[in-house]
Amino acid sequence: MPLDAHLVMEDGSVYSGESFGAHGTAYGEVIFNTAMTGYQEILTDPSYHGQIVVATYPLIGNYGIHAGDVESRRIQAAGYVVRQNATHPSHFGSAGDIHGYLAAQGVPGISEVDTRAVTRRLRSQGAMMGCITTEFAPQEALERLKRVPRYVDIDQVPLVSTKENYSWENGESTRFFTGTSGILIAVTDCGLKYNILRNLRRRGCAVTVAPATATAAEILALQPQGIVFSPGPGDPALLGYAIKTVEGLIGKAPVMGICLGHQLLARAFGASTYKLKFGHHGGNHPVQDLATGKVYITAQNHGFAVDAATLPQGLEVSHVNLNDGTVEGMRHKTLPVMAIQFHSEAAPGPLDNEYLFDRFLAMVKEGA
């Protein structure tokens, strides 16, 4: 029989349900994700490190677990909150169920929760710290939660970044490989998803991944034709070392920033970032490309945004979120620099925005 479990949030709200995955207690910032599929990609997305994810879609785990659906080396989310955990997945390629997947990696989940109610609270009150526990009564869990460091006060990036350089040559990355274009792209790993690397390899690029702590000199020593700053977790204001690296690379090679990378580029140019009330997490966010006027449905996962009013004269907004008007992309008027706040690599989410990798590589080839 499953153990009783509780989701306790810092405002004192409690949601009780059944434990699945690992037993124990996990702390993190509680956020909600609106994607209807892709739970394994969500759980392994490093941008969720230090966060407890609430799934708005009511049935999770119905198609099982698949080796090809991972976006990093392990589950990155601190915990998982679902309405219903599918205990008998149905898919010919499934290698297990989500309960076993979470349990094997020590990540607790809670099911039989009214995730609509949790989502409504987060929308009205904003993202907040919380915990999933099978060990403590709600009041004791709340007292312990008050003593836990806040998500926004921790530099999460070193906890998910690679420790050393590596080339992306193996496994799924070669599945759609179309030969080499002679272009070497250096990707700075602030918490990247494998699908960024897959997209670059499918376009014939050689790819080398560097740690988030790599200096500008260390990245330039790789002699890349282009540089990508990846997505990742946490507050960009805490990443002074990465911002310094960006500053040292601007003008040296074409640069693309994705999500956290977008925010780092903005701050390197002197712009400000700010915390969103409950963030953008899901696969259904409408974004307009101002260059073409077209609207794309995008995959997103971030809790911070760039303040458009602080962009310097050389930078201009290239994409806008049609839900709330926030900055979703920018480009430099004279330098080979582009950035997007959403995830052009999707995984999960619509593939509408892969064209942005082509736009970046066209910029790289133009500067070659």
C-alpha positions in Angstrom: 0.0 0.0 0.0 1.3 3.5 -0.8 2.3 5.7 2.1 0.5 8.9 2.9 2.3 12.0 1.6 1.9 15.7 1.9 2.7 18.7 -0.2 3.3 21.6 2.2 3.9 25.1 0.9 5.4 28.1 2.7 2.0 29.9 2.9 0.8 27.1 5.1 -1.3 25.4 2.5 -1.3 21.6 2.6 -2.3 19.0 0.0 -2.4 15.4 1.1 -2.2 12.4 -1.2 -0.3 9.2 -1.9 3.4 8.7 -2.1 5.0 7.3 -5.3 8.6 7.3 -6.3 11.1 7.6 -3.4 10.0 7.9 0.3 11.4 10.8 2.3 11.3 14.6 2.1 12.3 16.9 -0.7 12.4 20.7 -0.7 12.2 23.2 -3.6 10.4 26.0 -5.3 7.0 24.8 -6.3 6.0 25.6 -9.9 3.5 24.2 -12.4 4.0 22.9 -16.0 1.2 23.0 -18.6 2.7 20.4 -21.0 0.3 17.5 -21.9 3.1 15.1 -22.7 6.9 14.8 -22.2 7.0 14.1 -18.4 10.4 12.3 -18.7 11.9 15.2 -20.6 10.5 17.6 -18.0 11.9 15.7 -15.1 15.4 15.5 -16.7 15.5 19.1 -17.8 18.3 20.8 -15.7 16.3 24.0 -15.6 14.1 22.3 -13.0 17.0 21.6 -10.6 15.9 22.7 -7.1 12.2 22.8 -8.1 9.1 20.7 -7.3 7.1 20.4 -10.5 3.3 20.3 -10.5 1.8 18.7 -13.6 -1.4 20.4 -14.8 -2.2 17.5 -17.1 -4.1 15.0 -14.9 -2.6 11.6 -16.1 1.2 11.1 -15.8 3.1 8.0 -16.7 0.7 6.4 -19.1 3.3 5.7 -21.8 6.0 4.6 -19.4 9.7 5.3 -19.4 12.0 5.4 -22.5 15.8 5.6 -22.7 15.6 8.0 -25.6 13.5 10.6 -23.7 16.1 11.9 -21.3 17.5 15.4 -21.6 20.3 15.1 -19.1 22.2 12.4 -17.1 19.5 12.1 -14.4 16.2 13.4 -13.0 16.8 17.1 -12.1 13.5 18.0 -10.5 13.4 17.9 -6.7 10.0 16.3 -6.6 6.9 15.7 -8.7 3.2 16.4 -8.0 0.5 14.7 -10.1 -3.2 14.1 -10.1 -2.9 10.5 -11.1 0.1 8.2 -11.4 -0.4 5.6 -14.1 0.7 2.4 -12.5 0.2 0.2 -15.6 1.8 2.1 -18.6 0.9 1.0 -22.1 3.5 1.5 -24.8 5.5 -1.1 -26.7 8.8 0.6 -26.0 8.3 1.2 -22.3 11.1 0.0 -20.0 9.3 0.7 -16.7 6.9 3.0 -14.9 7.4 6.4 -13.5 7.1 5.2 -9.9 10.2 3.0 -10.3 12.0 5.7 -12.3 11.6 8.2 -9.5 12.3 5.7 -6.8 15.6 4.5 -8.4 16.9 8.1 -8.4 15.7 9.0 -5.0 13.1 11.6 -6.1 9.8 11.7 -4.2 6.4 12.2 -5.8 2.9 12.7 -4.6 -0.3 11.6 -6.4 -4.0 11.9 -5.8 -3.6 15.7 -5.4 -6.0 18.3 -6.8 -3.4 19.8 -9.1 -5.9 22.4 -10.4 -6.2 23.8 -6.9 -2.4 23.9 -6.5 -2.0 25.6 -9.8 -4.7 28.2 -9.0 -2.9 29.0 -5.7 0.5 29.4 -7.5 -1.1 31.7 -10.1 -2.6 33.9 -7.5 0.1 33.8 -4.8 3.2 33.2 -7.1 5.8 30.5 -7.0 6.8 29.6 -3.5 8.9 27.2 -1.5 7.5 23.9 -0.6 8.2 20.3 0.3 6.9 16.8 -0.4 7.2 14.5 2.6 6.3 11.1 3.9 8.2 11.6 7.1 6.7 14.6 8.8 3.3 15.8 9.8 2.3 19.0 7.9 3.1 21.4 10.8 6.5 20.0 11.4 7.2 19.9 7.7 6.3 23.6 7.5 8.7 24.5 10.4 11.5 22.6 8.7 10.7 24.3 5.4 11.2 27.7 7.0 14.8 26.8 7.7 15.6 25.7 4.2 17.6 28.0 1.9 15.4 29.6 -0.7 15.7 28.5 -4.3 16.4 32.0 -5.6 19.3 32.5 -3.1 21.3 29.4 -4.5 23.5 29.4 -7.6 22.0 26.2 -9.1 24.1 26.2 -12.2 27.3 24.5 -10.9 25.1 21.7 -9.6 24.0 20.8 -13.1 26.9 21.9 -15.4 29.5 19.5 -16.7 32.8 19.6 -14.9 35.0 19.3 -18.0 34.8 19.7 -21.8 33.3 17.0 -23.9 32.4 16.4 -27.6 28.9 15.4 -28.4 29.4 12.4 -30.8 27.5 9.5 -29.3 24.1 7.8 -29.1 21.0 9.7 -30.2 23.1 12.6 -31.5 24.2 10.7 -34.5 20.8 9.4 -35.4 20.1 12.2 -37.9 23.7 13.2 -38.6 24.0 14.6 -42.1 27.8 14.9 -42.3 30.1 17.7 -41.2 29.7 21.3 -42.3 33.1 22.1 -40.9 31.5 24.4 -38.3 32.5 23.9 -34.6 30.0 25.2 -32.1 31.0 25.6 -28.5 28.1 25.2 -26.1 28.5 26.6 -22.6 26.6 24.2 -20.2 24.6 26.3 -17.7 22.1 23.4 -17.5 21.7 22.4 -21.2 19.3 19.8 -22.6 20.6 17.2 -24.9 18.2 18.2 -27.7 20.2 21.4 -28.2 23.2 19.3 -29.1 21.1 16.9 -31.2 19.8 19.9 -33.2 23.3 21.2 -33.9 24.6 17.8 -34.9 21.6 17.2 -37.3 22.7 20.4 -39.0 26.2 19.0 -39.5 28.0 20.9 -36.8 30.8 19.5 -34.6 29.8 20.3 -31.0 32.0 20.8 -27.9 30.4 21.4 -24.5 32.2 23.5 -21.9 31.5 24.0 -18.2 29.5 27.1 -17.1 32.6 28.2 -15.3 34.8 28.2 -18.4 36.4 31.6 -19.1 36.2 33.5 -22.4 39.9 32.5 -23.1 39.2 28.9 -22.5 36.2 28.9 -24.8 38.1 30.8 -27.5 40.9 28.3 -27.2 38.5 25.7 -28.7 38.5 27.9 -31.9 34.7 27.7 -32.3 32.9 29.4 -35.3 29.9 30.0 -33.0 29.0 29.9 -29.3 25.8 28.9 -27.6 24.9 29.8 -24.0 22.4 27.1 -22.8 19.3 27.2 -20.6 19.7 26.5 -17.0 18.2 27.0 -13.5 18.0 29.9 -11.1 18.6 33.6 -11.0 21.0 35.0 -13.6 22.0 37.8 -11.2 23.9 35.2 -9.2 26.1 34.2 -12.2 28.7 37.0 -12.3 31.3 34.5 -13.6 29.2 33.5 -16.6 28.3 37.1 -17.3 32.0 38.0 -17.4 32.6 35.2 -19.8 29.8 36.5 -22.1 31.3 40.0 -22.0 34.7 38.5 -23.1 33.1 36.7 -26.1 30.9 39.4 -27.6 32.4 40.4 -30.9 34.8 37.5 -31.0 32.4 35.0 -32.5 28.7 34.8 -33.3 26.7 34.1 -30.1 23.3 32.6 -29.4 21.7 32.6 -26.0 18.8 30.3 -25.1 16.6 30.9 -22.0 19.1 31.5 -19.1 21.7 32.1 -21.9 19.4 34.9 -23.2 19.3 36.5 -19.7 23.1 36.3 -19.4 23.5 38.1 -22.7 21.1 40.8 -21.6 22.9 41.3 -18.4 26.3 41.3 -20.1 25.1 44.3 -22.2 23.9 46.1 -19.0 20.2 45.2 -19.0 18.3 44.0 -15.9 16.3 40.8 -15.2 13.4 40.3 -12.8 11.5 37.4 -11.2 8.2 36.5 -12.8 5.3 35.8 -10.5 4.9 32.2 -11.4 7.2 31.8 -14.4 6.6 30.3 -17.8 6.6 26.5 -17.8 5.0 24.4 -20.5 4.6 23.7 -24.2 1.9 26.1 -25.3 3.1 29.7 -25.0 2.4 31.9 -28.0 5.3 34.1 -29.1 5.5 36.5 -32.0 8.6 36.8 -34.2 8.7 40.6 -34.9 10.9 40.1 -38.0 8.2 38.2 -39.8 5.0 38.9 -37.8 4.4 35.1 -37.5 3.2 33.6 -34.2 4.7 30.4 -32.9 3.7 28.1 -30.1 6.7 27.6 -27.9 8.1 25.4 -25.2 9.2 27.5 -22.1 10.8 26.9 -18.7 12.0 30.0 -16.8 11.2 32.0 -13.7 13.0 35.2 -14.7 12.7 37.6 -17.6 14.6 40.5 -19.2 13.4 44.0 -18.5 12.8 45.6 -22.0 13.0 49.1 -20.6 16.7 48.5 -19.6 17.9 47.2 -23.0 20.8 49.3 -24.3 20.6 51.1 -27.6 22.4 48.4 -29.5 19.9 45.6 -28.6 16.4 45.3 -29.9 13.5 43.0 -29.0 13.0 40.3 -31.6 10.3 38.2 -30.0 7.4 39.0 -27.7 5.2 36.8 -25.5 1.5 37.3 -26.5 0.2 36.2 -23.1 1.9 38.9 -21.0 4.1 41.0 -23.3 7.4 39.9 -21.8 10.6 39.8 -23.9 11.0 36.5 -25.6 14.0 37.3 -27.8 16.5 40.0 -28.8 19.2 40.6 -31.3 22.0 43.1 -31.7 21.8 45.7 -34.4 25.5 45.4 -35.5 27.1 42.5 -33.7 26.4 38.8 -34.5 24.3 38.2 -31.3 20.9 36.7 -31.0 19.0 35.3 -28.0 15.6 33.7 -27.2 13.9 33.3 -23.9 12.0 30.1 -25.0 13.3 26.7 -25.9 13.8 26.3 -29.7 14.9 22.7 -29.1 11.5 21.9 -27.4 11.7 18.4 -25.8 9.0 18.5 -24.8 6.9 20.8 -26.9 6.2 21.9 -30.5 9.0 21.8 -33.0 7.9 25.1 -34.6 11.0 27.0 -33.5 13.9 24.8 -34.7 14.3 27.4 -37.5 16.1 29.5 -35.0 19.1 27.1 -35.1 19.2 27.7 -38.9 19.0 31.4 -38.3 22.0 31.2 -35.9 24.0 29.0 -38.3 23.4 31.4 -41.2 24.8 34.1 -39.0 27.8 31.9 -38.2 28.4 31.2 -41.9 28.1 34.8 -42.8 30.9 35.6 -40.4 33.1 32.7 -41.4 
